[in-house]
Amino acid sequence: MPSPNQQADAGRLALPDASRRPLQGEKELHDVKRSEGDWGVPIVQRGKAPHETQSSENDRGVPPQSVSWPLALAFTCLIVYASLYPFADWRNQGISPLTYLTAPLPKYWSGFDLVANVLGYGPLGFLLALAGLRDGHNRWAVGLAVLGALLLSLSLETLQSYLPSRIPSNVDLALNTLGAALGAGSAWALEKLGALGHWSRFRARWLTLDARGAMVLLALWPVALLFPAAVPFGLGQIFERLEIALAGALAGTPFLAWLPLREIELQPLVPLAVLVCVALGALTPILLAYGVVNTRWRRAVTAALVLAAGIAVSALSAALSYGPEHAWAWLDLPVRVGLMLAAMLALMLLFLGRRGATAFALLALAIQLGLLNQAPASAYFWQTLQTWEQGRFIRFHGVVQWLGWLWPFAALLYLLNRLSRQRDTGQK
């Protein structure tokens, strides 16, 4: 006959989700609790028997990596660039750089400037507060987010005192702080309403634990598409501009002779090459997502959303640049065929493993960059951009254009790093 303690132990073993309390006589030594963390993922604490440890990624007790801090850092860099552009002709005016704080309110301002200053800092306040909430600083997250945004705006407005092309303003400082407060308050409200918890559980079901890098790149990809590209979805066409910039920087120095000269001129892309570049440009972020999205049907949904976002942002870019009547002028025959080819390839590659998706994304990106940078940027294309560059978006033009230039190379480094780590860990 089993003893009473053995019968109790057997009853507890039959209930794997119940709390287990090792007994010594009638004394409880310690409680081993299994709880569900803030991420909606079961957290197994100390005392768990080795044979009961779950092997799936979502049962390791490790929360998925948050994208709030990387996105906040990226957004801070964008704000710094937009606030100090064009970084030229710095000077000391002989007055205190803080004079603008007590200056009279400006007599003239536009509605666009008011909205831009509020909306410019709204996402930063949201991301900083969200990062604080994710780190468990519920009491101080909103206040610290607003304080951080205030100090950033104060620093940038002060630095603008040394730029002849920029005018520091106490109104801008107040509006930036207001925008950050609205963004941080939105994050706090969403946390209280449980929306962020729902997002955490959604992410745990849809994405791998190490999806942070891919999520940051996918979030920045539509923003990079806002600046019109010579080839739709053709980000990273920088060779010609880089060559001209290097020649200008080395002009008048003996190092100019070290600059390698091209033996043949860059040739414009033929329609077939445009088609391939469009297809690969749309396919790359889809394959990037395939490397971190769980299950095939979720991959299919993600591919459709990525493709729809790319088309919508490209149309918005054309509408902002050339007018609403030209929103779809870029969608000519080679582009339409390229997008259809990207959709077909996305369906065919649904069955790839994560490492295979990463490898194909790397291959697609390398081929597209090779094709794009063998062609010059059209002189007519740059001429048509003058209306956009000289308009009210000039302060944001530099930011978005740099993002469009650098996004493919950041993705290239990410894919190389991810592929090497997957090889080291034996992932498929």
Sequence and secondary structure as in RCSB ss.txt:
>XXXX:A:sequence
MPSPNQQADAGRLALPDASRRPLQGEKELHDVKRSEGDWGVPIVQRGKAPHETQSSENDRGVPPQSVSWPLALAF
TCLIVYASLYPFADWRNQGISPLTYLTAPLPKYWSGFDLVANVLGYGPLGFLLALAGLRDGHNRWAVGLAVLGAL
LLSLSLETLQSYLPSRIPSNVDLALNTLGAALGAGSAWALEKLGALGHWSRFRARWLTLDARGAMVLLALWPVAL
LFPAAVPFGLGQIFERLEIALAGALAGTPFLAWLPLREIELQPLVPLAVLVCVALGALTPILLAYGVVNTRWRRA
VTAALVLAAGIAVSALSAALSYGPEHAWAWLDLPVRVGLMLAAMLALMLLFLGRRGATAFALLALAIQLGLLNQA
PASAYFWQTLQTWEQGRFIRFHGVVQWLGWLWPFAALLYLLNRLSRQRDTGQK
>XXXX:A:secstr
   HHHHHHHHHHT TTS B  EETTEE   B EEE TTSSEEE TT  GGG   SGGGSS     SHHHHHHHH
HHHHHHHHHTT       SS TTGGGGS   S   HHHHHHHHHHHHHHHHHHHHHHHHTT TTTHHHHHHHHHH
HHHHHHHHHGGG TT    HHHHHHHHHHHHHHHHHHHHHHHHTHHHHHHHHHHHHB TT HHHHHHHHHHHHHT
TS  SSTT TT  HHHHHHHHHHHHTTSGGGGGS   SS      HHHHHHHHHHHHHHHHHHHHTTB SHHHHH
HHHHHHHHHHHHHHHHHHHHHH GGGTTTT  HHHHHHHHHHHHHHHHGGG  HHHHHHHHHHHHHHHHHHHTTS
   HHHHHHTHHHHTSTTHHHHHHHHHHHHHHHHHHHHHHHHHHHHHHHHT  
